[in-house]
């Protein structure tokens, strides 16, 4: 299997290097097709590896590539861990990324940095594959940092715009805070277990003290909060919408923000041993899901609504991890990849048809102008809202059923968030495709136009996946489900009560009712935008609960004040003063010593004679 598995990250790397070497010779659209082919080949290699894994006697296979780090007791090889969890991640990462690459060929048409854009995309996918396939935490950290720097490049792709440049820096800095958590977790594990290889850590994790285990779990949570945009590090992700729409789709659906949830699931044998750590994860996830959903209800930018939707959906996944329902978290992650990629690419098609406009107040009645985008977007909307039989209903229901068995208060919070999800997504759908036309000024009186086939084909594929994706893990499937495939990767699962069949049926009914309530509320409120129903939009929510303002007040301004103190007083008065004092002392000493250097030979002869005389007299006196 090793001869196939190593091809999974290799193909995107080859695509990246090829575009780098070819330079400007790889012009549009050849650069796009080369990058798309590289990721498509990676998907084929992943499918082949998946088939081979199904026929292997063992489900955990280490593929050693080469020796890497070895210092004293520390050893970290460049090796891949092929197991159900990593191969499931690779399947949707490479599959969704291939569709986004194809879509980008049409969306980025005419961009002056067309080649560079695909160069970054291939590097992004390569980094994500290294992250999920690594067999040790140090190699995971390499991929972890890789997706971080690629997100910086892509979010600030339009770096000549101040907002884009600032958003890229914000994403980079917030993620560096999370990186401290992953590094601290590695230090703790190596100090106590003398290894960072996943399988060795899992074999020895029982020797950790409860305190160390909880510290490791909380450190991993900090890392996940940075990458997966959870409280308190969630507010970089909406600003990341400054990048091109395919970047948003790639970050939100296939790569970066899923990394934090993956890390916690990968480390599940450690996470499961800390009940307080899992409860903290669940609370953070539930709170983030709710807060982000409330914010999304008042956003006017179509991409920002979807951005906060991602933050909220990742919160549901974190909630599942905290409840010990790791397979439910992965099920929602896969389903979310389908419908969130569909929604982002669909929004890109809308933006493309309106000459770059993203304001929901300048859309409306686009249904008849976008005959392919409209029905596919409709499927994505129903899927994320939790309407059966679409994938989101089954995946979110799986999460909420497990949360109900774990904590009733958190389940109630999840249900309220589900209502809000259906509401804000229905609001977005109505304002975009229904109602009256509000886009004529944007299009200069012309009708909006449908996107080219390279953009609509991925929409059709993702729409089919959003409809059928729930079949991966239907409740009555026990032996051929996603859960039965990946559960062995999680080791000993925490003991959580199970709901009866009747309770599960009732819970599914509650999930459906929550979605319907949200839909009906949105259609009732937003069926007419004349006048604009602004009373249902809160400036507090639109401004992200004043989260950035709070950070500015508590951290930004005090840090700026300290910097001014340093620049205006400490540096000139203390540091520069100390340097000037030393220099002055040296100058004064030199001035005084200069008198001894007269330049006359007779003076030096007298001094030598006098010194020699003193030495001779001293020696004679010692002999007496």
VEXROFI-302815 format. One line per field, with one value per residue (C-alpha): residue number from 1; residue in one letter; x, z, y. Coordinates in steps of 0.25 Angstrom, whole numbers. Layout:
N
k: (NUM/...) .
r: (A/...) .
x: (X/...) .
z: (Z/...) .
y: (Y/...) .
# end
This chain:
624
k: (1/2/3/4/5/6/7/8/9/10/11/12/13/14/15/16/17/18/19/20/21/22/23/24/25/26/27/28/29/30/31/32/33/34/35/36/37/38/39/40/41/42/43/44/45/46/47/48/49/50/51/52/53/54/55/56/57/58/59/60/61/62/63/64/65/66/67/68/69/70/71/72/73/74/75/76/77/78/79/80/81/82/83/84/85/86/87/88/89/90/91/92/93/94/95/96/97/98/99/100/101/102/103/104/105/106/107/108/109/110/111/112/113/114/115/116/117/118/119/120/121/122/123/124/125/126/127/128/129/130/131/132/133/134/135/136/137/138/139/140/141/142/143/144/145/146/147/148/149/150/151/152/153/154/155/156/157/158/159/160/161/162/163/164/165/166/167/168/169/170/171/172/173/174/175/176/177/178/179/180/181/182/183/184/185/186/187/188/189/190/191/192/193/194/195/196/197/198/199/200/201/202/203/204/205/206/207/208/209/210/211/212/213/214/215/216/217/218/219/220/221/222/223/224/225/226/227/228/229/230/231/232/233/234/235/236/237/238/239/240/241/242/243/244/245/246/247/248/249/250/251/252/253/254/255/256/257/258/259/260/261/262/263/264/265/266/267/268/269/270/271/272/273/274/275/276/277/278/279/280/281/282/283/284/285/286/287/288/289/290/291/292/293/294/295/296/297/298/299/300/301/302/303/304/305/306/307/308/309/310/311/312/313/314/315/316/317/318/319/320/321/322/323/324/325/326/327/328/329/330/331/332/333/334/335/336/337/338/339/340/341/342/343/344/345/346/347/348/349/350/351/352/353/354/355/356/357/358/359/360/361/362/363/364/365/366/367/368/369/370/371/372/373/374/375/376/377/378/379/380/381/382/383/384/385/386/387/388/389/390/391/392/393/394/395/396/397/398/399/400/401/402/403/404/405/406/407/408/409/410/411/412/413/414/415/416/417/418/419/420/421/422/423/424/425/426/427/428/429/430/431/432/433/434/435/436/437/438/439/440/441/442/443/444/445/446/447/448/449/450/451/452/453/454/455/456/457/458/459/460/461/462/463/464/465/466/467/468/469/470/471/472/473/474/475/476/477/478/479/480/481/482/483/484/485/486/487/488/489/490/491/492/493/494/495/496/497/498/499/500/501/502/503/504/505/506/507/508/509/510/511/512/513/514/515/516/517/518/519/520/521/522/523/524/525/526/527/528/529/530/531/532/533/534/535/536/537/538/539/540/541/542/543/544/545/546/547/548/549/550/551/552/553/554/555/556/557/558/559/560/561/562/563/564/565/566/567/568/569/570/571/572/573/574/575/576/577/578/579/580/581/582/583/584/585/586/587/588/589/590/591/592/593/594/595/596/597/598/599/600/601/602/603/604/605/606/607/608/609/610/611/612/613/614/615/616/617/618/619/620/621/622/623/624) .
r: (X/X/X/X/X/X/X/X/X/X/X/X/X/X/X/X/X/X/X/X/X/X/X/X/X/X/X/X/X/X/X/X/X/X/X/X/X/X/X/X/X/X/X/X/X/X/X/X/X/X/X/X/X/X/X/X/X/X/X/X/X/X/X/X/X/X/X/X/X/X/X/X/X/X/X/X/X/X/X/X/X/X/X/X/X/X/X/X/X/X/X/X/X/X/X/X/X/X/X/X/X/X/X/X/X/X/X/X/X/X/X/X/X/X/X/X/X/X/X/X/X/X/X/X/X/X/X/X/X/X/X/X/X/X/X/X/X/X/X/X/X/X/X/X/X/X/X/X/X/X/X/X/X/X/X/X/X/X/X/X/X/X/X/X/X/X/X/X/X/X/X/X/X/X/X/X/X/X/X/X/X/X/X/X/X/X/X/X/X/X/X/X/X/X/X/X/X/X/X/X/X/X/X/X/X/X/X/X/X/X/X/X/X/X/X/X/X/X/X/X/X/X/X/X/X/X/X/X/X/X/X/X/X/X/X/X/X/X/X/X/X/X/X/X/X/X/X/X/X/X/X/X/X/X/X/X/X/X/X/X/X/X/X/X/X/X/X/X/X/X/X/X/X/X/X/X/X/X/X/X/X/X/X/X/X/X/X/X/X/X/X/X/X/X/X/X/X/X/X/X/X/X/X/X/X/X/X/X/X/X/X/X/X/X/X/X/X/X/X/X/X/X/X/X/X/X/X/X/X/X/X/X/X/X/X/X/X/X/X/X/X/X/X/X/X/X/X/X/X/X/X/X/X/X/X/X/X/X/X/X/X/X/X/X/X/X/X/X/X/X/X/X/X/X/X/X/X/X/X/X/X/X/X/X/X/X/X/X/X/X/X/X/X/X/X/X/X/X/X/X/X/X/X/X/X/X/X/X/X/X/X/X/X/X/X/X/X/X/X/X/X/X/X/X/X/X/X/X/X/X/X/X/X/X/X/X/X/X/X/X/X/X/X/X/X/X/X/X/X/X/X/X/X/X/X/X/X/X/X/X/X/X/X/X/X/X/X/X/X/X/X/X/X/X/X/X/X/X/X/X/X/X/X/X/X/X/X/X/X/X/X/X/X/X/X/X/X/X/X/X/X/X/X/X/X/X/X/X/X/X/X/X/X/X/X/X/X/X/X/X/X/X/X/X/X/X/X/X/X/X/X/X/X/X/X/X/X/X/X/X/X/X/X/X/X/X/X/X/X/X/X/X/X/X/X/X/X/X/X/X/X/X/X/X/X/X/X/X/X/X/X/X/X/X/X/X/X/X/X/X/X/X/X/X/X/X/X/X/X/X/X/X/X/X/X/X/X/X/X/X/X/X/X/X/X/X/X/X/X/X/X/X/X/X/X/X/X/X/X/X/X/X/X/X) .
x: (0/12/15/1/-1/11/5/-6/2/12/3/0/14/18/8/13/27/24/16/28/38/30/28/21/22/10/-1/-16/-23/-11/-7/-21/-22/-8/-12/-26/-20/-10/-21/-30/-18/-17/-32/-30/-18/-27/-38/-28/-22/-36/-39/-26/-29/-42/-35/-24/-24/-20/-26/-13/-2/11/18/32/37/51/58/56/59/67/73/76/63/55/51/42/41/35/24/10/-1/-11/-24/-39/-39/-27/-32/-46/-41/-32/-44/-52/-40/-35/-49/-55/-42/-42/-55/-51/-39/-47/-57/-46/-41/-54/-55/-41/-41/-34/-27/-13/-7/-15/-3/1/-13/-12/2/-4/-16/-7/2/-10/-15/-1/0/-14/-11/3/-5/-15/-6/6/9/14/11/24/20/6/11/19/5/-1/8/7/-8/-6/4/-4/-16/-9/-4/-18/-26/-17/-17/-22/-11/-12/-26/-24/-35/-29/-15/-21/-29/-17/-9/-21/-23/-8/-6/-19/-14/0/-7/-14/0/5/-5/-1/14/11/3/15/25/16/14/29/33/24/23/37/30/21/17/2/2/12/5/-8/-1/5/-6/-11/2/-1/-6/-20/-14/-5/-16/-25/-14/-11/-26/-27/-15/-21/-34/-26/-19/-33/-39/-29/-30/-44/-49/-55/-57/-48/-41/-52/-53/-42/-50/-61/-50/-43/-55/-46/-39/-45/-58/-51/-41/-53/-59/-45/-43/-57/-60/-48/-36/-32/-44/-46/-32/-35/-46/-38/-27/-36/-42/-28/-24/-37/-30/-24/-37/-46/-38/-41/-56/-53/-46/-57/-67/-59/-58/-73/-76/-67/-73/-87/-85/-78/-89/-99/-91/-87/-102/-107/-97/-100/-115/-111/-100/-102/-90/-94/-80/-80/-93/-87/-74/-81/-89/-76/-72/-85/-85/-70/-76/-86/-74/-67/-79/-79/-65/-67/-79/-69/-77/-65/-71/-83/-73/-66/-79/-84/-70/-71/-86/-82/-71/-81/-92/-83/-74/-87/-92/-79/-77/-91/-90/-77/-86/-96/-85/-79/-93/-94/-80/-74/-85/-87/-97/-110/-118/-114/-118/-132/-140/-128/-136/-139/-126/-117/-124/-113/-108/-122/-126/-112/-112/-126/-121/-109/-119/-128/-116/-110/-124/-126/-138/-139/-134/-122/-109/-109/-121/-115/-101/-106/-117/-106/-98/-111/-115/-101/-101/-115/-110/-98/-104/-118/-115/-104/-115/-125/-114/-112/-127/-127/-115/-122/-134/-125/-117/-130/-134/-121/-119/-134/-132/-120/-127/-139/-131/-122/-132/-146/-154/-152/-140/-130/-118/-120/-111/-100/-102/-104/-118/-113/-118/-109/-103/-100/-86/-78/-78/-65/-72/-86/-81/-75/-88/-96/-86/-87/-102/-103/-93/-101/-114/-108/-97/-106/-105/-91/-96/-111/-116/-120/-107/-98/-88/-86/-86/-76/-76/-73/-62/-55/-58/-46/-37/-43/-39/-47/-59/-64/-76/-88/-103/-110/-124/-135/-141/-153/-145/-137/-149/-155/-141/-141/-155/-150/-138/-148/-157/-146/-142/-157/-158/-146/-150/-164/-159/-149/-160/-170/-160/-153/-163/-164/-152/-160/-158/-145/-149/-137/-143/-139/-125/-116/-104/-99/-100/-95/-83/-79/-84/-74/-63/-52/-56/-54/-40/-36/-40/-34/-22/-20/-20/-12/-2/-1/0/12/18/17/23/35/37/35/42/49/56/61/63/67/73/79/82/90/97/101/105/115/120/122/130/139/141/144/154/161/162/169/178/182/191/200/202/211/218/232/242/249/237/235/249/248/235/242/255/246/238/250/256/244/244/259/258/246/254/266/257/251/266/269) .
z: (0/3/-12/-14/-1/-3/-16/-9/-4/-15/-26/-21/-17/-32/-37/-27/-32/-46/-46/-38/-48/-61/-56/-66/-76/-69/-74/-73/-74/-74/-60/-55/-62/-57/-43/-44/-51/-39/-29/-37/-38/-23/-21/-30/-22/-9/-15/-19/-5/1/-7/-3/12/12/7/17/29/38/38/43/33/35/22/25/15/21/34/38/52/63/74/87/91/82/68/58/44/31/31/28/36/27/35/34/40/31/18/21/22/10/2/4/4/-9/-15/-11/-14/-28/-31/-25/-34/-46/-42/-40/-55/-58/-46/-47/-62/-65/-52/-54/-44/-49/-48/-34/-29/-33/-28/-14/-16/-19/-7/2/-2/0/14/18/13/21/33/33/28/38/47/58/64/59/44/47/52/38/31/42/39/24/23/32/23/11/17/19/4/-1/9/5/-9/-13/-4/-11/-3/11/16/10/15/29/28/24/36/45/41/42/56/62/57/63/77/74/70/84/89/80/83/98/96/89/100/111/103/100/114/120/109/102/88/79/70/70/72/83/90/90/95/107/110/122/129/129/142/141/142/131/122/125/122/108/105/108/100/88/90/89/76/70/74/66/53/54/58/72/84/87/74/64/59/48/39/35/31/23/13/7/-1/-15/-13/-17/-5/4/-1/1/15/20/13/10/18/29/38/39/44/58/59/52/62/74/67/64/79/84/92/100/100/105/118/122/126/130/117/109/116/113/98/98/105/95/83/88/91/78/70/77/77/62/58/65/57/44/45/43/33/20/12/6/8/23/26/20/28/42/37/37/50/56/49/54/67/65/62/74/82/77/81/95/96/91/78/69/58/58/57/45/39/40/35/22/20/23/13/2/5/10/-3/-11/-4/-5/-20/-22/-15/-24/-36/-31/-29/-43/-49/-42/-45/-32/-23/-9/-2/0/-1/-16/-20/-21/-31/-37/-38/-53/-57/-51/-56/-51/-39/-33/-32/-27/-17/-12/-9/-1/7/10/14/24/29/33/24/21/13/11/17/27/34/37/41/50/55/59/66/74/78/84/91/97/103/108/113/113/114/103/94/97/93/80/77/78/69/59/58/56/45/37/39/35/23/19/20/11/1/0/-1/-12/-21/-17/-15/-24/-33/-26/-35/-47/-43/-40/-54/-61/-65/-71/-67/-58/-66/-62/-60/-70/-69/-61/-50/-51/-53/-38/-33/-40/-34/-20/-21/-23/-11/-2/-5/-4/6/18/13/18/32/33/47/43/36/46/38/26/31/33/48/47/38/46/60/61/60/72/82/95/93/106/112/109/110/98/94/91/77/81/87/74/66/75/74/59/59/68/59/47/55/58/43/39/50/45/30/33/42/31/19/28/31/18/8/5/6/4/14/18/31/39/52/51/49/61/60/72/65/51/59/64/78/79/80/72/80/93/88/84/97/106/98/86/92/105/96/87/99/104/91/91/105/100/88/95/108/110/97/97/112/117/106/97/110/115/102/102/117/113/101/109/120/110/104/117/121/107/109/122/117/105/114/116/101/99/86/91/91/104/112/109/112/125/128/125/133/145/144/142/154/163/159/162/176/179/175/184/196/195/196/209) .
y: (0/9/11/17/24/33/38/45/57/55/59/73/75/72/82/93/90/90/103/109/104/108/122/131/120/114/124/124/114/103/107/104/91/86/89/83/70/69/69/60/50/51/48/35/31/33/24/14/14/13/1/-6/-2/-9/-22/-21/-30/-18/-4/4/4/12/16/21/30/34/37/51/56/49/56/48/42/49/43/47/40/45/35/34/27/21/17/19/33/39/32/38/52/50/45/58/67/63/61/75/82/76/82/95/95/93/104/114/112/120/129/134/136/149/151/155/146/134/124/129/126/112/111/114/105/93/96/98/84/78/84/79/65/65/69/58/47/49/38/47/61/68/65/69/82/84/82/91/102/100/102/114/121/117/123/136/136/133/142/154/150/164/170/184/185/189/181/168/171/173/160/152/157/155/141/138/144/137/124/126/127/114/108/110/100/89/92/91/78/72/77/71/57/56/60/49/38/41/40/48/36/35/20/20/31/24/11/19/29/21/25/40/46/52/66/64/58/70/80/73/73/87/91/83/91/104/99/94/108/115/106/103/117/115/124/132/131/131/145/144/135/145/154/144/146/157/146/140/132/119/121/123/110/103/108/105/92/84/89/98/100/85/83/86/76/66/68/65/53/48/50/44/33/44/53/42/41/55/57/71/74/68/76/89/85/83/96/104/97/99/114/116/110/118/132/130/126/139/147/141/146/160/160/167/161/148/142/146/139/127/129/130/118/111/115/110/97/94/98/86/77/81/79/65/63/67/57/46/45/45/38/48/59/53/50/65/69/61/65/80/79/75/86/97/96/96/108/116/112/116/129/131/129/139/149/146/149/162/167/165/170/163/171/164/177/178/164/158/151/144/130/132/137/126/113/104/112/114/99/95/106/102/88/93/102/91/82/92/95/81/77/62/55/64/60/71/66/52/58/69/59/49/60/65/51/48/61/59/46/54/67/72/87/86/79/90/100/92/92/107/108/99/108/120/112/110/124/131/122/124/139/138/129/138/151/145/138/142/156/168/171/180/178/187/198/187/181/195/190/177/163/155/143/129/124/116/100/99/107/100/85/85/91/79/69/75/76/61/59/68/60/46/49/45/30/30/28/26/22/8/5/-3/-11/-3/11/22/20/5/9/19/16/6/19/25/14/12/21/29/23/31/27/23/27/17/15/23/34/35/36/47/54/54/60/71/74/74/84/93/94/97/108/115/114/119/130/135/134/142/153/154/151/166/176/189/195/187/180/185/183/169/172/176/185/178/164/171/176/162/164/175/164/172/184/176/171/185/191/180/176/185/199/195/188/201/210/201/202/217/217/209/217/231/228/215/214/229/231/217/209/220/228/215/214/229/228/217/224/237/230/224/237/244/232/234/249/247/236/244/253/241/240/252/248/251/239/245/245/230/227/234/226/213/216/220/207/199/206/203/188/187/194/185/172/176/179/165/159/167) .
# end
